[in-house]
Amino acid sequence: MSLSTTYLELSQEGAGAHKFYEVTVDGTVVSVRYGRIGADGQTQVSSFPTVEKAHAAAAKKLGEKVRKGYAPAVRGGRAARAVTRRQVTSAPSTARSVAPVLWRFRTGSAAFGIHIAEDRCWVGNQSGDVYTLSHGGEVLARYSLPDGVKCLVADDFWIYAGCDDGTVYDLSSKLPYGAYTITPDVDIFWLDIHEGVLDVSDAKGGLTVIDHEDEHQWSRKSSGDYGWMVRADSRGVYHGHQKGVTAYAANGTGELWHTPTQGGVLFGWQEDDEVYAGTSRNVVQRLSKDSGKILATYRCDASVYSCATAPGGAYVFAGDSSSSVYCFDAAGNRLWKLGTGSGSALSMQYLDERLYMVTTDGSLVCVDATDAAIAAAQHGTVPVARDIKSAAALPTYTPAASPTALATVSVAPAGGIVVECVQQGSRVRVHVVSDGYDSDWNVQFPRGIREPGARYVVDALHPSSGGFYRVRGEIRRLV
């Protein structure tokens, strides 16, 4: 049998692309390998009834990539994208006992990403695994992404995973899609997203803002390096770095305020009117979003890796580098310091009287944060934690690499909305074809599956305040 391999790369300074695509035809079998340059990537294998059909399918795949700007290259000729793995230490806790943990789920690798939604919990780890669980601890599904998950962020219905390969994946439907691609010269530390606008903090203390079309909007360099914290709302973007917290106008017109903090900022949390910064000097500091004034300081015994609050700051929680979690009241009084039982909490989130943490040993930990449980923990009374096991036949979802990965339909089903890819200069935009929508608005749509002239059916479109539509639900190709 004949064996042929074609290797392509797309690496453009300032455009955010640093990817490879390789197609191998071995008789009637076509193997596609793709991912970040310098990484092993993912592989998909398809079989065809004849050699001729296998070669035709390979040629089609390669043609799609060439039209997107990929070109033949020599494997190993380009360096891998610069990636800073968050370097953390985690000493044993000196606390007298463990926090009121209800259950824990071990993912197998250090976990940074967490999002707790109304219907489920999300955890992403350094191996590229994202798991979803019920609030009771039942493991529901797994997403397998090409590289380590830096963080998980939500924007209303939409859930995004920022990965070390520089891609931000939309996990809102069964197939993950690459929604944003960060330029290779930006060494991502953290992400946030608001109304489809992505905010990226980086190793150099820079802040980059990208719109719904994956196009650069504005950037700023804050006064300190290592920008771990970025939080955003309609008023501004709040950037935490080695020299404190800097707030910028949401439209990029300038700096609103800068406040030095006690130590470099490692993690941030936000409420409607305030931001909370956890620092390397063992404190969490609460700042006014309007003025940057420090309103309160919560003192821990080691560097603060993460923090979160109950609504209105009724309780303030902090996770430190020594595997402990703290609970403070609104006035700043420490109610307790207890062990996590699972390493240091790298990220955390509060929802509905529960505190969720992801840790250095790769666990998602659910803590009882009711008034009664917090009071009982002050006296050393805590529940016995349950260890959650993963289901044997767990549904697993991997990213859609090309239009050919999509399900197809010949007729739009009832209620389906038809959109079309349109070439506009060097860009491929997506507009609505179905009646009842503004055909001049762009549709935020995965770039990896756009093809000029192609039509797709989506389950729903939601208007954004930025003047564009966002896709919700499954995407199918109309053929």
C-alpha positions as CSV (number, residue, x, y, z in Angstrom):
1,M,0.0,0.0,0.0
2,S,1.1,3.6,-0.7
3,L,2.1,5.8,2.3
4,S,2.2,9.6,2.0
5,T,2.3,12.4,4.6
6,T,1.8,16.1,4.1
7,Y,2.7,18.5,6.9
8,L,1.4,22.1,7.1
9,E,1.9,25.0,9.5
10,L,0.2,28.3,10.2
11,S,2.3,30.7,12.2
12,Q,1.7,34.4,11.8
13,E,3.1,37.1,14.1
14,G,0.4,39.2,15.6
15,A,-2.4,37.0,14.2
16,G,-2.6,34.5,16.9
17,A,-1.8,31.4,14.9
18,H,0.9,28.9,15.8
19,K,-0.5,25.5,14.7
20,F,0.3,22.5,12.6
21,Y,-1.8,20.1,10.5
22,E,-0.6,16.8,9.2
23,V,-2.4,14.3,7.0
24,T,-1.1,10.8,6.4
25,V,-2.7,8.4,3.8
26,D,-1.9,4.7,4.3
27,G,-3.9,2.7,1.8
28,T,-7.5,3.3,2.6
29,V,-6.8,4.9,6.0
30,V,-6.4,8.7,6.5
31,S,-4.8,9.9,9.7
32,V,-5.0,13.6,10.7
33,R,-2.8,15.0,13.4
34,Y,-3.2,18.6,14.5
35,G,-2.4,21.0,17.4
36,R,0.1,23.5,18.7
37,I,3.5,23.6,17.1
38,G,5.9,21.7,19.2
39,A,3.3,19.5,20.9
40,D,2.1,16.0,19.9
41,G,-1.4,17.2,19.2
42,Q,-4.4,15.1,18.6
43,T,-5.0,12.4,16.0
44,Q,-8.2,11.4,14.1
45,V,-8.3,8.3,11.9
46,S,-10.9,7.6,9.2
47,S,-11.3,4.6,6.8
48,F,-12.6,4.7,3.3
49,P,-13.8,2.0,0.9
50,T,-11.1,2.6,-1.7
51,V,-7.6,4.1,-2.0
52,E,-8.9,6.7,-4.4
53,K,-11.6,7.9,-1.9
54,A,-9.0,8.1,0.8
55,H,-6.7,10.3,-1.3
56,A,-9.7,12.5,-2.3
57,A,-10.7,13.0,1.3
58,A,-7.1,13.9,2.3
59,A,-6.8,16.4,-0.6
60,K,-10.1,18.0,0.6
61,K,-8.8,18.3,4.1
62,L,-5.5,19.8,3.0
63,G,-7.2,22.2,0.6
64,E,-9.4,23.6,3.4
65,K,-6.3,24.3,5.5
66,V,-4.4,25.9,2.6
67,R,-7.3,28.2,2.0
68,K,-7.1,29.2,5.6
69,G,-3.4,30.2,5.2
70,Y,-1.6,27.0,6.1
71,A,1.6,26.2,4.1
72,P,4.0,23.3,3.7
73,A,6.7,23.3,6.4
74,V,9.5,21.2,7.9
75,R,8.5,19.5,11.1
76,G,10.6,20.9,14.0
77,G,11.6,24.0,12.0
78,R,9.6,26.3,14.3
79,A,9.9,26.5,18.0
80,A,7.0,25.6,20.2
81,R,4.9,28.4,21.6
82,A,6.3,29.9,24.8
83,V,4.2,28.5,27.7
84,T,4.6,29.3,31.4
85,R,3.3,26.5,33.6
86,R,2.1,28.1,36.8
87,Q,4.9,27.2,39.3
88,V,3.4,26.5,42.6
89,T,4.5,24.9,45.9
90,S,2.2,23.2,48.3
91,A,3.3,22.6,51.8
92,P,1.2,20.4,54.3
93,S,-1.4,22.3,56.3
94,T,-0.6,23.2,59.9
95,A,-4.3,23.5,60.6
96,R,-5.8,21.3,63.4
97,S,-8.3,19.6,61.2
98,V,-9.9,19.5,57.7
99,A,-12.5,21.9,56.4
100,P,-16.2,20.8,56.2
101,V,-15.7,18.9,52.9
102,L,-18.8,17.2,51.5
103,W,-17.1,15.4,48.6
104,R,-14.0,15.5,46.4
105,F,-13.2,14.3,42.9
106,R,-9.7,13.6,41.8
107,T,-8.9,14.4,38.1
108,G,-5.3,13.0,38.1
109,S,-3.4,16.2,37.4
110,A,-3.0,19.6,39.0
111,A,-6.2,21.6,38.4
112,F,-6.5,25.4,37.8
113,G,-9.8,25.7,36.0
114,I,-13.1,25.9,37.8
115,H,-16.6,27.1,36.9
116,I,-19.6,26.4,39.0
117,A,-22.9,26.9,37.1
118,E,-26.4,26.6,38.3
119,D,-26.8,23.1,36.8
120,R,-23.2,21.6,37.1
121,C,-19.6,21.9,38.1
122,W,-16.7,22.2,35.7
123,V,-13.1,21.4,36.5
124,G,-10.1,21.6,34.1
125,N,-6.6,20.2,34.7
126,Q,-3.0,20.5,33.4
127,S,-3.5,17.4,31.3
128,G,-6.2,19.0,29.2
129,D,-9.1,17.2,30.8
130,V,-12.3,19.0,31.6
131,Y,-14.9,17.1,33.7
132,T,-18.5,18.1,34.5
133,L,-20.2,16.9,37.7
134,S,-23.5,17.5,39.3
135,H,-23.6,19.5,42.5
136,G,-24.1,16.2,44.3
137,G,-20.8,14.9,42.9
138,E,-22.0,12.6,40.0
139,V,-19.5,12.7,37.1
140,L,-21.4,13.6,33.9
141,A,-19.0,14.0,31.0
142,R,-15.3,14.6,30.0
143,Y,-13.8,16.9,27.4
144,S,-10.4,16.1,26.1
145,L,-8.5,19.2,25.0
146,P,-5.1,19.4,23.2
147,D,-3.2,21.0,26.1
148,G,-3.3,22.0,29.7
149,V,-6.3,24.0,30.9
150,K,-5.2,27.4,32.4
151,C,-8.7,28.5,33.4
152,L,-12.4,28.1,32.9
153,V,-14.5,31.2,32.5
154,A,-18.2,31.7,31.9
155,D,-20.1,34.4,30.0
156,D,-23.8,33.9,30.7
157,F,-24.6,30.5,29.0
158,W,-21.2,30.1,27.3
159,I,-18.3,28.2,29.0
160,Y,-14.7,28.8,27.8
161,A,-11.5,26.9,28.5
162,G,-8.3,28.8,28.1
163,C,-5.5,26.3,27.2
164,D,-1.7,26.3,27.0
165,D,-1.9,25.8,23.3
166,G,-3.1,29.4,23.0
167,T,-6.6,28.5,22.1
168,V,-9.7,29.3,24.0
169,Y,-12.3,26.6,23.5
170,D,-16.1,27.0,23.6
171,L,-17.5,24.1,25.6
172,S,-21.1,25.2,25.4
173,S,-22.2,22.3,23.1
174,K,-21.2,18.7,22.7
175,L,-18.3,19.4,20.4
176,P,-15.7,21.9,21.8
177,Y,-14.8,24.6,19.3
178,G,-11.8,26.9,19.1
179,A,-13.4,30.3,19.7
180,Y,-10.3,32.5,20.2
181,T,-6.6,32.1,19.3
182,I,-4.1,34.1,21.3
183,T,-1.1,35.5,19.5
184,P,2.1,33.4,20.2
185,D,4.0,36.3,21.7
186,V,1.4,36.5,24.5
187,D,2.3,34.0,27.3
188,I,-1.1,33.5,28.8
189,F,-1.6,33.6,32.6
190,W,-5.3,34.1,33.0
191,L,-8.5,35.0,31.1
192,D,-11.9,36.5,31.7
193,I,-14.7,37.2,29.2
194,H,-17.7,39.6,29.2
195,E,-20.3,39.9,26.5
196,G,-18.1,38.0,24.1
197,V,-15.0,40.2,24.6
198,L,-12.0,38.2,25.9
199,D,-9.5,39.8,28.3
200,V,-6.1,38.1,28.5
201,S,-3.4,38.7,31.2
202,D,0.1,37.5,30.6
203,A,3.6,36.8,32.0
204,K,4.9,40.3,31.2
205,G,2.1,42.1,33.0
206,G,0.3,42.9,29.8
207,L,-3.4,43.0,29.1
208,T,-4.8,42.1,25.7
209,V,-8.5,42.5,24.7
210,I,-10.0,40.5,21.8
211,D,-13.4,40.9,20.4
212,H,-16.0,38.4,19.3
213,E,-14.4,38.0,15.8
214,D,-11.1,37.0,17.5
215,E,-9.6,40.3,16.5
216,H,-7.3,42.4,18.6
217,Q,-9.0,45.5,20.1
218,W,-6.6,47.0,22.5
219,S,-3.7,46.2,24.9
220,R,-1.9,47.8,27.8
221,K,1.2,47.1,29.8
222,S,0.6,47.5,33.6
223,S,3.4,48.6,35.9
224,G,4.2,45.1,37.2
225,D,5.0,41.7,35.6
226,Y,3.1,38.4,36.1
227,G,-0.5,39.4,35.6
228,W,-2.3,36.5,37.1
229,M,-5.6,38.4,37.9
230,V,-8.0,39.7,35.3
231,R,-11.6,40.3,35.9
232,A,-14.0,42.3,33.7
233,D,-17.5,43.8,33.7
234,S,-19.3,46.5,31.7
235,R,-17.4,49.3,33.6
236,G,-13.9,48.1,33.2
237,V,-11.1,45.5,33.3
238,Y,-9.4,44.9,36.6
239,H,-5.8,43.7,36.2
240,G,-3.8,42.3,39.1
241,H,0.0,42.0,38.8
242,Q,3.2,42.3,40.8
243,K,2.7,46.0,41.6
244,G,-1.0,45.8,42.6
245,V,-4.3,46.2,40.8
246,T,-4.9,48.5,37.8
247,A,-8.4,49.2,36.4
248,Y,-8.9,50.2,32.7
249,A,-11.9,51.5,30.9
250,A,-13.8,48.6,29.2
251,N,-13.4,50.3,25.8
252,G,-9.6,50.8,26.2
253,T,-9.6,54.6,26.4
254,G,-7.3,54.6,29.4
255,E,-6.5,53.8,33.0
256,L,-9.2,54.4,35.6
257,W,-7.1,53.9,38.7
258,H,-4.1,52.0,40.1
259,T,-3.8,50.7,43.7
260,P,-0.6,49.1,45.1
261,T,-1.3,46.0,47.2
262,Q,0.5,44.2,50.0
263,G,2.5,41.9,47.7
264,G,2.0,40.8,44.1
265,V,-1.5,39.7,43.1
266,L,-1.9,36.0,42.5
267,F,-5.6,35.6,42.0
268,G,-8.7,37.8,41.9
269,W,-12.4,37.6,42.6
270,Q,-15.1,40.1,41.8
271,E,-18.5,41.2,43.1
272,D,-20.8,43.8,41.6
273,D,-19.0,46.8,43.2
274,E,-15.7,45.3,44.5
275,V,-12.7,43.2,43.5
276,Y,-10.7,41.0,45.8
277,A,-7.0,40.4,45.3
278,G,-5.1,37.5,46.9
279,T,-1.4,38.3,47.2
280,S,2.0,36.8,47.8
281,R,2.3,38.7,51.1
282,N,-0.4,36.5,52.8
283,V,-3.4,38.8,52.4
284,V,-6.7,39.2,50.5
285,Q,-7.5,42.9,49.9
286,R,-11.0,44.2,49.0
287,L,-11.0,47.2,46.6
288,S,-13.7,49.5,45.4
289,K,-14.3,49.1,41.6
290,D,-15.1,52.9,41.4
291,S,-12.1,54.3,43.1
292,G,-9.6,51.5,43.8
293,K,-9.7,52.3,47.5
294,I,-8.7,49.4,49.8
295,L,-11.8,48.7,51.9
296,A,-10.6,45.7,54.0
297,T,-7.7,43.3,54.4
298,Y,-8.0,39.7,55.4
299,R,-4.8,38.2,56.8
300,C,-3.6,34.6,56.2
301,D,-0.4,32.7,57.2
302,A,1.0,32.0,53.8
303,S,0.8,33.3,50.2
304,V,-2.8,33.4,48.9
305,Y,-3.3,31.3,45.8
306,S,-7.1,31.8,45.5
307,C,-10.0,33.6,47.1
308,A,-13.8,33.9,46.8
309,T,-16.7,35.4,48.7
310,A,-20.3,34.7,49.6
311,P,-22.7,37.3,48.0
312,G,-22.0,40.8,49.3
313,G,-18.8,39.6,51.1
314,A,-20.7,38.1,54.0
315,Y,-17.9,35.5,54.1
316,V,-14.5,35.8,52.5
317,F,-12.6,32.6,51.7
318,A,-8.9,32.2,50.9
319,G,-6.7,29.3,49.9
320,D,-3.0,29.4,50.7
321,S,0.3,27.8,49.6
322,S,0.2,25.5,52.7
323,S,-2.9,23.5,51.8
324,S,-5.1,25.5,54.1
325,V,-8.4,27.3,53.5
326,Y,-9.6,30.3,55.6
327,C,-13.0,31.7,56.3
328,F,-13.4,35.3,57.4
329,D,-16.5,37.3,58.3
330,A,-17.4,40.6,56.5
331,A,-15.5,42.7,59.0
332,G,-12.2,40.7,58.4
333,N,-12.3,38.5,61.5
334,R,-10.8,35.1,60.9
335,L,-13.4,32.4,61.8
336,W,-11.2,29.5,61.0
337,K,-8.2,28.1,59.2
338,L,-8.5,24.4,58.2
339,G,-6.8,22.0,55.9
340,T,-8.2,21.3,52.4
341,G,-7.3,17.6,52.6
342,S,-6.2,17.8,48.9
343,G,-3.3,20.2,48.6
344,S,-3.4,23.9,48.0
345,A,-6.5,25.5,46.4
346,L,-5.3,27.0,43.1
347,S,-8.8,28.4,42.2
348,M,-12.1,28.6,44.0
349,Q,-15.7,29.7,43.5
350,Y,-18.7,30.1,45.8
351,L,-22.3,29.2,44.9
352,D,-25.5,28.6,46.9
353,E,-23.8,28.1,50.3
354,R,-21.0,25.9,49.0
355,L,-17.4,26.6,48.3
356,Y,-15.8,24.7,45.5
357,M,-12.0,24.5,45.1
358,V,-9.5,23.0,42.6
359,T,-6.2,21.9,44.0
360,T,-2.6,21.0,43.4
361,D,-3.4,17.3,43.6
362,G,-6.0,17.7,40.9
363,S,-9.1,17.5,43.0
364,L,-12.4,19.3,42.8
365,V,-13.4,19.8,46.4
366,C,-16.9,20.8,47.6
367,V,-17.1,22.4,51.0
368,D,-20.3,23.0,53.0
369,A,-20.4,26.8,53.5
370,T,-23.8,27.2,55.2
371,D,-23.9,29.3,58.4
372,A,-24.4,26.1,60.4
373,A,-21.4,24.3,58.9
374,I,-19.1,27.3,59.2
375,A,-20.1,27.7,62.9
376,A,-19.6,23.9,63.5
377,A,-16.2,24.0,61.9
378,Q,-15.1,26.6,64.4
379,H,-15.6,24.0,67.1
380,G,-13.9,21.2,65.1
381,T,-17.1,19.4,63.9
382,V,-17.0,18.6,60.1
383,P,-18.6,15.9,57.9
384,V,-16.9,12.8,56.6
385,A,-16.0,13.6,53.0
386,R,-17.1,11.3,50.1
387,D,-14.5,10.4,47.4
388,I,-16.2,10.5,44.0
389,K,-15.4,7.9,41.4
390,S,-15.6,8.5,37.6
391,A,-18.1,6.5,35.6
392,A,-16.6,3.6,33.6
393,A,-18.3,4.6,30.3
394,L,-18.0,8.4,30.6
395,P,-19.1,10.4,27.5
396,T,-15.9,12.1,26.1
397,Y,-15.9,15.0,23.7
398,T,-12.9,16.3,21.6
399,P,-12.6,19.5,19.6
400,A,-14.0,19.7,16.1
401,A,-10.9,20.3,13.9
402,S,-12.7,21.0,10.5
403,P,-16.1,21.3,8.9
404,T,-15.9,17.6,8.1
405,A,-16.2,16.8,11.8
406,L,-19.7,18.3,12.0
407,A,-23.0,16.5,11.7
408,T,-24.7,17.3,8.4
409,V,-28.4,17.9,7.5
410,S,-30.0,18.3,4.1
411,V,-32.9,20.4,5.4
412,A,-32.9,22.8,8.3
413,P,-35.0,21.2,11.1
414,A,-38.0,23.1,12.6
415,G,-36.7,25.9,14.7
416,G,-33.2,25.7,13.2
417,I,-31.5,29.0,12.2
418,V,-29.4,29.1,9.0
419,V,-26.2,31.1,8.9
420,E,-23.7,31.5,6.0
421,C,-20.0,32.1,5.7
422,V,-19.2,35.1,3.6
423,Q,-15.8,36.2,2.3
424,Q,-15.1,39.8,3.1
425,G,-11.6,40.8,2.0
426,S,-9.2,38.6,3.8
427,R,-11.8,37.6,6.5
428,V,-14.5,35.1,6.4
429,R,-17.6,36.4,8.3
430,V,-20.8,34.7,9.2
431,H,-24.2,36.2,8.7
432,V,-27.8,35.1,9.4
433,V,-29.8,33.8,6.4
434,S,-33.0,33.0,8.2
435,D,-35.8,35.6,8.6
436,G,-36.3,37.6,11.7
437,Y,-32.6,38.6,12.3
438,D,-30.4,41.5,11.3
439,S,-28.4,40.2,8.3
440,D,-25.8,43.0,8.7
441,W,-24.8,41.7,12.1
442,N,-21.9,39.2,12.3
443,V,-22.3,35.9,14.1
444,Q,-19.7,34.8,16.6
445,F,-18.7,31.5,15.1
446,P,-15.8,29.0,15.4
447,R,-13.1,30.1,13.1
448,G,-11.8,26.5,12.5
449,I,-14.9,25.4,10.8
450,R,-15.6,28.5,8.6
451,E,-15.6,27.9,4.9
452,P,-16.6,30.6,2.4
453,G,-20.0,29.9,0.9
454,A,-20.9,27.1,3.4
455,R,-24.1,27.2,5.3
456,Y,-24.8,25.9,8.8
457,V,-27.8,25.3,11.0
458,V,-27.6,26.4,14.6
459,D,-30.1,25.7,17.4
460,A,-30.4,29.4,18.6
461,L,-28.9,32.8,18.2
462,H,-28.7,35.4,21.0
463,P,-28.1,39.1,20.4
464,S,-25.2,40.7,22.3
465,S,-25.0,44.3,23.4
466,G,-21.9,44.6,21.2
467,G,-24.1,44.3,18.0
468,F,-23.5,40.7,17.1
469,Y,-25.1,37.3,17.5
470,R,-23.8,34.4,19.6
471,V,-24.5,30.7,18.8
472,R,-26.1,28.5,21.3
473,G,-26.4,24.7,21.0
474,E,-25.4,22.4,18.3
475,I,-23.9,23.5,14.9
476,R,-24.6,21.3,11.9
477,R,-23.5,21.7,8.3
478,L,-26.2,22.2,5.7
479,V,-25.5,20.1,2.6
